[in-house]
Amino acid sequence: MAVNTIIQAKKYRYYTDANMGSELTHKTLVLILAGGAGSRLKGLTKWRAKPAVPFGGKYRIIDFALSNCVNSGLRRIGVLTQYKSHSLIRHLQRAWSFMRAEIGEFVEIIPAQQRLDAGWYRGTADALYQNIDIIRRHAPEYVIVLGGDHIYSMDYSKMLVEHVRSSADLTIGCIETSREEAKNFGVMSIDEHFRIKEFTEKPSNPETIPGKSDLCLASMGIYIFSTAYLYASLIDDAEKMDSSHDFGKDIVPNSIKHCNVVAYPFLNQDGKPDYWRDVGNVDSYWEANIELCAVEPELNLYNRDWPIWTYQSQSPPAKFVFDDDDARGQAIDTLVSGGVIISGAKVKRSVIFFNTEIERGSMIKDSVILPKVSIGKNCRITRTVIDKACVIDDGTVIGEDPEADKKRFFVTESGIVLVTPEMLGQHLYISKDHHSNEKKIAEGAEDSAATVVDDSPLIS
């Protein structure tokens, strides 16, 4: 069926009709918390911060929060970094340096730098407190605080308008989740006016929504503060010796007791919970990627009115080669990025990131293959996440025998396998063990380990 003329006109243009914002968004500063270690993602975050983890074939996780800001008309953005931030900072410099600071548009990188004392960020609230002078310099009327590690598309300007309309001191973005899922989030109890009465961080027995006994209202980690209240809250929290200096554990519960704190449900046009994914562990990361392979996925990456911006690798088109009966290059229900070569191999329901090569006779199913991976001949890979720059030898089988996989790789309870270069003995980074090996090599030891490959800025 042919597309209508309006959609075709949008495709024909070589630019996107950007939301240039309003007076309200121009008075707002956005701060994205991107310093988390993301330890539940195991080897994927050993050498990179969680917001820098690749997602969806060509993006980084943080691109979704940043794209939401730009598409919402919010162009004054600070990104707070801390944990293993080199890969993240490099990506921000490459992908998000197109705005003009001279006219008040910027993505400013704010690393942990011990501005107030000798300590690093002690919690999410402390991260803002240590940079309170930077916030004051921008003189915003409102501050939006976001996590940089979730996957969703959201117009923050609508939430900002609701914050102002309700005269709230603090507005919290929230979404309906099952009781089991709610145990991993902050859970809210609200009245009929959506004012929050109680907030519990990761409860073992979460309270459900009135009239919906199987659903809870979970925090999305999106906060809008009226600036004067934010300053007062941060200063008060910093002076408390028993505080963990965290928004969910300290700032929000204390605010509910004394101030007007309002919930903002994230709903689609039909009034149902919109798409939002916390990709905090290997299972949820794999699932969120594989969901994109559906015919009509909930997250629409092809929406010309809400593009997801990122750094574009200069790669040639994807290529599928060989058409023999026993070796035909093909991909079914699969996302394939630029620079990929599928050479006589078959791929089903998978996400293949850029500059990956899959050789003759191999079969890839229900897997997420990160950039610059080389998969040899006659491999069988199922329900697997393969990290960047891995080299998979000919004949390798992964995802069919859990016990065998556990001897080499990380395997989740649901059976998803995570493969990283280190697990394969391919040392792309220098660790303490490799320093010892280098010393042995320098001393001429005959039994030294394999040569260490120097750390490359193209890997993380």
Steps between C-alpha positions, in 0.01 A plus 500: 500500500642838401569758773291817507632826357578657840723211609669491160570874518669454840716221358596715202628789713863491607430650842270454798250760615656568839309614807673829577343515844293753687560768759451231765757259356750784457478560876578136573831321556521122451750293699556141393648264758742284301755392758354165601708181485212278381656193662196279427595517130810301596773505232322761287588766758842376610671757277223752434226685688148363463371800296778431246392140434400455132132441426271441203760442230661845492420703813627535856251479788548867590392607150137439594493744793697758302277462192192541719646828626575640155169382354319660797662837432736472798847611386678583829636166611769387742622138518651396833760225459714299739548125449735397214379790292751511213278316251198708604684833477643410159152417374353825637775700330442329166120482501381796705729792420276643225318758716612861536587611852503863381120491479445299817498150351745244632572149623754568772706216646532532879743237634543420867776742601493539881380859481394521867718244677731206437220251443333376182123494451345325800155469340274651236408801718863558593591505130280809459609655829868481404416696183252743651714796398480388135121474525479849651712644222235392246228660719212269397148531637451125470739204508424162343703211639515184287668163508710436192439126496142436384348434157189701407368794298334774706409866455630657821341835415154357573616390844657843554172674417316277747761575768439873462122463477482302826731743687708200606833525675595164354341289224597137451454310175344160563372196314271210579681170557421156637549439873801278430673758279421778749729338757796637300378863500375776724125453547249782561163526672284786367169670572228591247693815399820300431667650805748248639421386854779247542814391315683173572829409334509138371233362738466125561121537509413797274166678539270472200302769318145549634266306274791311335598225744768353273677825407727746681612854420879490458743790471667548162786695658376824340473799735398859434592746775413862547854630536470676836364181654777292341771721652341482845460121478858437388651722768283349773585145389873572482500604866344172618768258614263200487382566142597280207471815281270329251186638335294184542610419854529848650387803295165364380377348832594817687331719238172310526479582871534878455428605142274465197630190320300387196508184288497526120386170339670422169212402272451461126222654291263222606554570869704181550859475636743605229820317403776525766773247568757479777781304336680451831591133465604263222151348461320834466774635270468199269120513506478873422729454200316195369165680534618734225487210253119481515302604194357796693710543814372716785807722467488659156854585387363604159292795622617801296334733748697357794844395374756337727821692447841336526852492356495350151788266423631555148423151376401362158157341448427158645571215258351151463704269278472146354181338378593131514259238632729422795622856560273794435564841661169601654343674800136454610321721756836656575653846541820525294721808522749655258825323425359155580592211269289184522695260282306182435357506853145514635377741768155491665341735757825669591660844525829529310701814577723676250819361343430141603590205276327161504657228287372211292283232655437678829154530659414788736163494680345727764832670568646847547835544326678824593728696262812366330444134586644233272313168492674215319369218284242241607419660836165461678409782735163520679360735770837665545640850550849535351696806609689735272803378302474132596647247257298176489698206363374264229259235623415673830164405655347731762155493656416130456671342802462714817746295703770527236432872459531561875857370493605779263240776508242671720155337481187654656233297681279524190780364281627814325875473436735799521832476315777758540851513352657416836290185533645392165855576611513806274640770726414838349564687825784502748416365846714422805553143380626625166741741669654195668521323165668802344756497778575134434537569129735788572710271721510241226294239683433203272169415667346843470138539385393599151601842376277778628317708243514868590180676608328649196263797516292334228392204713298628796 
